[in-house]
């Protein structure tokens, strides 16, 4: 539910921005169906509006989505019993938000049946597409000021909700605050794409020293 309630307004905002940037309603929908990457889509429509070329947009989206390598590496040990086709479909719909929910569940309960995995992913994807459709339809007919209604805050609010769901110990709070501080510092010194990845790696590395015994135990469980 946090994902759906977050994706509807952000998808709505994306739909409006996409039509404002010159995309048709069908182009906006196609991007949400086949790309399905919120930050990458929002950056793309901004670059399209600025007149950027395909190569520049492609490279930027690639850099923004490099964090998916970290997320996939974490989830991979839990998905070994899926067929290659199922793994491909699952990876297609991994987002920051679905990763947060999946990883929190896997860590405590293990891997659920495949229908449950894909039900979560499909629900999130449908909410994103529905929000895009409504936003693109309205954006093509009305002048709508997103900032005036605070819709742009739905995305950070959703991330905050997902973060709170994963906090189980005091050290999780410390690591989260550390990652935020490092990310903000890197952003302020001029890193506009890689700061998220660097902040994640640094904070996660520091986090291994908070509970090394717990980490070894978790690794042994995964190996079994």
N, C-alpha and C positions, 0 to 999 in steps of 0.2 A: 504493500500500500504506500509506503514512503516513495518508492520509485514511481508508481503511477501518478500520485498526487504531485510529484515534482516534474514528471515528463509532460504532463498535459499543458501546464502553463509555459514551460520552456519550449516545447514543440510549437505551441501557439505563437510564442515570440519569434521563433525561427521562421515559421510560415510567413509572418508579416515582413520580417527582414528580407526573406528570399524574394518575395514579390516586389518589395521596394527596390531591391538590387537589380531587378529586371527579369527574374526567372518567372516562368509561367507556373500555374498551380500544379501542372503535371511535372514540371521540372523539380519543384520543391518536394512533391511526393516521391518522385523517383530517388532523389537524394536521401530522403529519410528511410526509404525501403532498402536501398542497395548499399548506402554508405553507413547509415545508422551509427553515427559518432557525433554526439552533440557539440563538443567543443570544436571538432574539425569542421563540422558543417557551418557553425557560426563564423569561424574564421574564414572559411571558403567564400561565403556570401559577402563578407566584408571586403575580401580581396577582389571578388568579381565586381562589386560596386566601384572599387578603386581602379578597375581596368587592368588587373594583374593577368599575366599569361598563364596558360595551362601548366607549364613546367614549374613556375614559381608556386602555384597553388598545390601541385602534386608534392613537391619537396617539403613545403610547409606542413601539409597534412601528415606526411610520413614522419616528420620530426615530432609533431604533436602526439602522434599515436605510438611512438616508441615505447611508452610506458606499458603498452599491452604485452610486450615481451616479458616484463616483470610479473604481470598478473597471470599470464599463461604458464610461466615457469612454476608459480606457486600452485596453480590448480591442477597441473598435469598429473602428479602422483595420484590424485583422487579419481581420475577419469580413465584409468587404464582398462576398465572392463567395458567401456563403450567401443563400438565398432568404429573404424576409420571414418565412415560417413557420418556417424553420430558426432564424433569429435569435430569434424569439419563444420557441421551445423551448429554445434555448441560454440565453437570459437568464433563463428560468424556473428553471434549475438552477444559476445562478451562486451560489457561496458563497465565503466568505473562503478556504477551503482549495482549492477547485477553481480559483479565480482565481489563487492562488499558483502552482499547478502549470502552468496554462495560460500565464500571463504569462512564467514562466521558460522554458518551451518555445518560445513564440512569439518571444521576444527572440533566441534562438539559432538556431532552425530554421525560423522562419516558421510559417504556418498548415498543420496537417496535414489530411488528408482528413476530411470531415464524420463518417464512421463512427467515427474515432478520437476526435474531439471529444466525440461523444455517448456513446461507450463509457465514457470517464472519468466524465462527469457521471452517467450511469445507474448505474455501479458505486457511486459515492459515495452516491447517493440510496437505492439498495437497501440499502446497509450501514446507513444512518440509519434506514430503515423497519424493518429486521430488528432492530436494537438496541432500537427503540421497542417493537416487538411483544413481545420477550422481557421487557423491563423492565415493560411494562404487565401482562403476564400474571403475572409474579412479584409485582409490587406489589399486585395485586388479591388475592393469596393469602397473602403473608407480610409480616411486619414486617421491613424491611430498612434498615439504617443505612448510607447512602451514604458519609458522612464517615469512618466507621470503617475502610472498605476503601480509602480514597484514590481512589475512582473519579472524584471531582470534579477531580482533577489531570490526567485524560486530555486535557482540552481544551487547557490551556496547554502540555502536553507536545507535543501535536500541532502547535500553532502554532510552538513552538520548532524542531521538526523541519523544518517547511516553511520557516521563516526561514533555517535553516542551508543548505538546498538552494539558496537564491537568493543566498547570499553569494559573490561572485566577487572582490571587491577589498576592500582595507582601508577605503576610504571607505564601502562598504556597511555595515560594522560600525559606523563612526562615526555614520552616519545612523540606523541601527536603534537604537543606544543613545540618540541624541538624541531620537528619536521616543518611546521608552519613558520617558525622563526628563520630557519635556514632558507626555506623557499622564498620568504619575503626579502631576506638579505640578498640572495642571488638575483632576484628580480630587480631590486633597486640598483644593483651594480650593472645591470644591462643585459642579463640573460633572459631572453623573452620566450625561448622554446624549451631549453634543456633544464631549466631550473627545477621543474617538478621531478624529473628523473633523478637529478643529482641530490635533491633534498630527500627523496625517498630512500635512495641507496645509503646516504650518510646516516640518516636517522635510524634506518633498519640495522646498519652495522653497529651503531652505538647501542641499539636495543639488545643485540646479542650478548652484550656484556652485563646487562641487567639480570638476565636469567639464563646463564649458559647451561645449567643442569636441565632446565625445562626444555630448552631447545634440543639438547641431545636426546631426551626422552621422546620428544615429538618425532625426531628423525628416525628413531628406532621403531616407533609405531608405524610410520609410513613405510619403512623398509619391510616390515612384516606384512 
